Structures are given as structure tokens and as C-alpha cells.
Amino acid sequence: MNEPGAEPPDPPNTSEPLGDLTAVAAIHAAVEQLAAVTGRQPEGATGVKPGPGGGWSVLVDVVELERIPAATSVLATYRVDVDRQGALVSCERLRRYTRGTTDR
């Protein structure tokens, strides 16, 4: 707890470790655990930021339905939250889209 009149703590710097886990380690943990939960191999991470409770929130893209041509495959973006040790806290699918589409 801060003493009265004390300066508030600085916000976390994402280039330094947060708790026991760096952003890079959090991405690896999130990708591995999402693969275990969904049974699908993630394509990669598209975002990471400090999450609730001192952990990390990672955006991970997964191919949900492979089609030919590949540009018509269906992908999904999941938000995967991991705690300070890299354990899965929560995950949810945020959106589905075809590989050939772009954001507006």
C-alpha cells in the first residue's frame, strides 16, 4: 500500500519481466496451452499486453477449417490469459475470418 502523498507506482514496462514471466515466455506458454485445449496448432501470436492479476493477455491465431485454396481457410483469433507463472487462466475466441480477408 502506498503511504498518503506517495507517488503511484509506474506502469509495467513490457520489455522487462512482469512477475516471473517475460512477454516472450508468456506468448510461448499461451500458444502451447491453446494448442492443448483446441487440438489445433496455432499459426502464431498477433498481440501481447499485461493482463489481469499481473499475468499476460495474448492474441493467438488458429486455423479452424483448412480449405483449398488456402486463401479461403477459416481462421480464428483467441485471447489467451496466462498468470505470472504461465498457467492458463482463461481463453476465448474473439472472431473468425477467412485468410484472404483484411481488416478495414
Summary of the structure (lengths in Angstrom):
residues: 104
radius of gyration: 16.7
end to end distance: 44.0
largest distance: 63.4
contacts: 275
relative contact order: 0.20
helix: 21%
strand: 39%
